């Protein structure tokens, strides 16, 4: 690349494929995964909280641009990831197989400073304990950790490992998973564990749209009823009723668009999270174990109603917004047509008034011709009286009588010529 002008974000974009890579893992081990739902301030506070733990142990702290960090601490390993809406904390530690084989095995959180752990910023959305064993089967441990009536299990990673869970929040506030690693390599086991943690994180993040969908459904039902009433009222409305109807329709449109703006991003995010869950489950490569349902079957059966509710609420909002827009356009068109009709009536009345004015003006012009002729003939009469002393042969009365038709014709012709010029322009 020497001599070439490189794009300023080339390396950052290139390394995006290596963002949050899975870590190699080896059984036996314990994993505790926490997802804290955070706003912008709490996400930054989580960075500072992580820096506090690292600084106490003289480890590098995350900079302002870091979105993930791994730390090897006393007795456990921490993986911190900053996401758009949440922050994930994953704690892992290796232990002896005999310790995990007990009916009440310890967790990775047992090695974490409890005072520091209690101060994690945000609200806990996911809490998951995972135990990884090298054994091919551990029925005693499965029965001790998980509820048999809601057990979900499958053979994963092309039959090289087994997964057990019950999707139940246990008395400690955490859900549980058991992975029998079998013959998986460390890197493949690491990818499997990361996929399982992401399934739980994205599943819960996707379900954040469900309360919003339920709340939206009640508002949408009310808005749809009001829209139906408005549509019926518009059909039989008189001209005097239209301003009130337009005001109601405008208020309804504002309500619908406000709710659409408030929930659209949530529904879009839920759809993206549901898609990620589907992809991660597909990556597991599940096959059925006798007598129990797989994780894919469980998710498909249990998540489909919630997903459909979120999708239907979004479509219902879009449809209602379009219906409100169509009815608003119809009412506005009706009002505009009536306004145009009123304008035409007004123009017709103006034309009628102008016709009357023209007739009155014509009548006044006739009087004007007579008045102007009268004054001019009077002047001619005075001139003829004076002209008699200079030899004018006609008397003033005769001169005036002869001048009247000539003056009247001249005045009339002058006014007509003036009108012709004005109307021409």
N, C-alpha and C positions, 0 to 999 in steps of 0.2 A: 504493500500500500504506500510505499515511499513516493512522495511527490504528489499523491492524490489528495484531493480535498474530501476528507471523511465527514460523513454526517455526524453532528454532535451527539446523537443518541444511538449511534450504530452499535456500540458495545452493549448498552443497556437493553436494546431490543434483541440483540443476538442472544444475550444471556437469559432472556425471559424463559427460554425452554428449560433452563436449569433452575428456575425459581422453585423453592420449596421441594427439593428432591427428597425422596424417601431415604431413610437411614437403614443401614444394615442392622439386622437384629438376630439374636441367637437365643434359643430357648435353653433353660427356663428363664422367664423374666416377668416382671409386673409392669403394667402401663396404666396410668391414671390420666384421663383427658378431661379438661375443663374448657368450656366455651362461655365467655363472658360477653353478653350483649352490651355494647358501649356506644355512646354518642361521640362526637368529635373530641370533646374535652377529655372524656374518660379514656379514649384510645391513646391520647398523648400521655395521660396519667399512667397508663399501663406501661408505657415505655420508661417513664421515670421510676415506676415501681420495680421493673426489671433491673434498671441501672442500680438501684439501691442494693439488691441482692448480689449483683455482680461486683459492686464496689467493695462490699464487706469482705469478699473473698479474693480481692485483688485481681479480678478478671476484667477483660475489655467490656465496656458498656456500649449499648446500641447508639448509633448516631441518629440524626434527625431524619435521614432518608431510609433507615433500615426498616424492612417489613417482616423479617424473620431472623432469628438468632438461635444458636445452639450453645449451651453451656454445660461443661462437665463440672459438677459440684460435689460436695462431700457426700458420697453414698448414693447419688442419683444423677440423672441427666435431664436437663430441661430443654424443651424446644418451644420457642415463642413465635407466634405468627400473627401478624396484623392483617386483618381482612377489612372489607368495606364496611360491614356492619358489626363485626364482632372481633374479639381477640381470643385466640386459642392458646392454651397452656397444656403441654404434654409432658408428663413426668414419667421416666422409666428407670428401672433398676433391675439388676440381675440378682437372683437368689438361688438357693439350692432347691433341687426338685423335691426333697423331703418336706421343705417348708411349704411349698405350694400344694402338696398332696394332702394337707390337713383340711378338715371340714370348714375351718374359718381362716383361710390364708390371709396374710397381711397384704397391704396395698402399697403402691409406690408413694402415695401421699404420706405414709407413716414416716418417711425419711425427710419430708419437707418441713422447714420451720413453720409451726402452726400460726404464730403471730403474724408472720409475713403472709402466709396463705390467706388468712382471714381478711387481709387488707387489699385483696385483688380488686381493682376498679371495675365497675359495671355490675350487672345482674346476671346470675348464673342461668344459662339457657340449657347447657348440656353438662352432665356429670357422668363419666363412664369409667369403670374399672375393667381392665382386660388382664387375664392371666394366660400366659403362653407356656405350654408344657411340651416336652419332646415326645411324650408317650402317644401311642396310637389310639388309646382309649382310656378313659378315666370315669367310668359310670358312677363311682362313689362320689367323686368331686362334683360331677354335674348335678347329682341329686342334692348335694349339700349347698351348692351355690345358686341354683336356678329353680324356678317353679315348674314342676312337671306339666301342669295343665296348660301352660302357655309356652311350652318349649318350642324353639325354632332351631333347627340344626340342618347342616348340609355338609357334603364333601366339597371342598373348594380347591382351587389351584390345580385343576386337572386330576383331582383325586389324591393329591399328595398331602392334604391337610384336612382337618375337620373343624367346623365352627359350631359353637353352641351359644345361644342367648335366649332370653325370654321377653325382652322389651318391657321390663317391669322396673319401676323405680322402687328400690328396696328401702328398708327403714333408715339406712344411712344417707339417703338422698341420691344415690348413684344407681345407674343401671349396670348390668354385668354382661361380660362376654368371656368365653373360654375358647382358646384356640389350641388345638393339638397339632403342633407344627409338623410332625412326621419327618419326612426327608427333605423338607424345603431348605434351599440354600439361604444364607443370611440376607442376601440382597432381595431375594424373592419374598422371604418372610417379612422384610421391612416394607416392601411394596404392598403386601397383603394387609399388614397392620395399618398402614397409612390409609388404604382404601376403606377399611372398616371404620376408622375414626372419622373419615370424611363422610361416610354414609350417615353416621349418627349426627354429625354437625349439620350437614345440609338438609337432612330430614327435618330436624327441629327448626332450622331457619326457614325452610319452605312452609312449615305449618304456621308461621307468623302471619301469613295472609288469611288464615281461616277466621280468626276473630274479626278482622276487618271485613271479610266477606259476609259474615253473619250480621254485623252491624249495618253494612251497606244494603243488605237484603230488606231490612225493615224500612229504611229510608226510601229505597227504590219502589217498594210496594205502595207506599203513601204517594210518592211522586207519580207513579203510573195511574193511580186512581184519580188524582187531581188532573192529570193530562187528559184522561178520558172524559172527565166532566167538562173541561175547557173545550175539547173538540166538539162535544155535543152542544155546548152553549154557543159556540161560534156559528154553528149551522143555522140557528134560529135568532141570532142576535140582530138587533136594530142598530142603526148608525150611532145612536146615543150610547149604546152599550159597548162599543168597540174600544174606546180608550181604557175602560176598566179591565176588559178582557186582555188587552195588550199588556197592561201593567201586571196582571196576574201571571201571564205567560212569561214575561221578562223575569219576574221574580223566580218562577219555577226553573227557568233556564239557568239562572245564576246559581240556584241551589244544586241542580244536577251537575253543572260544570265544576262547582266548588268541591263536591264530593268526588267527582271523577279525578280531579287534580290531586286530591288528598290520598287516594287509594291506588291510582294507576301504577305508581312506582312500586308499591308494595306487591301488587298482583304480578307485575312484570318480574320482580325479584323472585317471588315464589315459583313462577313458571321456570325460571332459570335454575333454581335450586332443585326442583323436582326432576328436571332434565339431568342434572349432575348426579342425583341419587340413582336414576335409572342406569346411567353410564357406569357408575362405580359398581352397582350390583351385577351388571353384565360382565364387568372385568373380573369378578370373582370366579367365574367359570364353575358355577354350582352344579352339583348333581345330588339327587335325592338320597337321603338315608331312610331306611325302612321305618315307617310308622310316624314320621314327623314331616312337617312342611318346611320348605326351604325359605331362606330370607326373601328371595325374589317373590315367591308366592305370597308370603305374609305381607310384604310391602304392597304388592299389587292389590291384594284384597282390602287391606286396611287404609292405604293412602289414596286409593282411587276416589272414594267419596269426598275427601277433603280437597283433592286436586280438582275434581269436577266442580265443587262449590266455588272455589276461587276462579276457575276459568269461566264458569257460567255468570258469576257476578260481574267480571270484567266485560263479557259480551253483552250482558244485560244493560250495563251502564252505557256502552257504546250505542246500543240500539235505542235506548231511551233518549240519549243526547241527539241522535239523528232524527227521531220522531219529533222532539221538541223543536228542533231546527226547521223541519218541514212545516209543522203547523204554524210556527212563527212566520215563516215566509208566506204561507197562504194568507194569514191574517194581514200581514203588511201589504201584500198585493191587493187584497180587498180594500184596505184603507186607501191605498194609492189610487185605485180605480175610482173610488168615490170622490177622492180629492180632485182627480182629473175631471170627473163629471161636474163637480162644483165649479171648477175653473172654467169649463165650457159654458155653464149657465151664466157665470159672471161675465164672460166675454160677450155672450149673446145680449145680456142686459146692457153692457157698455155700448155695443153696436146700436142697440135700439135708442139708447140715450143720445148717442152721437147723431143718429138720423133725425131725431127730434130737434137737436141743436142746429143741425144744418137747415132744417125747415124754418126754424125761428130766425136763423141768420139770414135766410133768403127773404123772409118777410121784412126783417130789419133793413136789408139792403134796398128793398123797394122804397121804404120810407127814407132811406139815406139818399137815394137818387132824387126823390122829390125835394128833400130839404136842401141838398146841394144845388139843385136847379133853381130853387127859390132864391137862394142867396146870390147866385151868379146873375140870374135875370135882374134882381134888384140892382146889382152893380151896373149892369148894362143900361138899365133905365136911368140911373144917375148920370152915366156917361153921355147918354143921348140928350139929356137936358142941357148939359154943358156944351154939347156939340152943336146945338141949335144956334148958339151965338156965333159959331164958326161956319154956319151954312149947312148944317145937317138937315136934310129935307123932311125926314119923318118925325112924327111926334114921339115923345117918350113911350106912350101907351102902345103905339103901333110897333115901335122898335122892340119893346118887351114881348109883345104877342108873337112877332116873327122869331125872336130868339129862343122862346120857351122850347119848341120841339127840337131845335138844333142843339141847345145846351143839354136837354134831357137825354137825347140820343148819344151825345159825346160822353156824358158822365156814365151812362149805362155801359157803353162800349169799353170805357177805361176800366171799370170794375170787373167786367168779364175778362178782360185781358190780364188783369192782375191775378184773378182766381186761376186762370189757366196756367200762368207761370208758377204759382204756389203749388197747385196740385201736380204739376209736371215734376217738380223737384221732390 
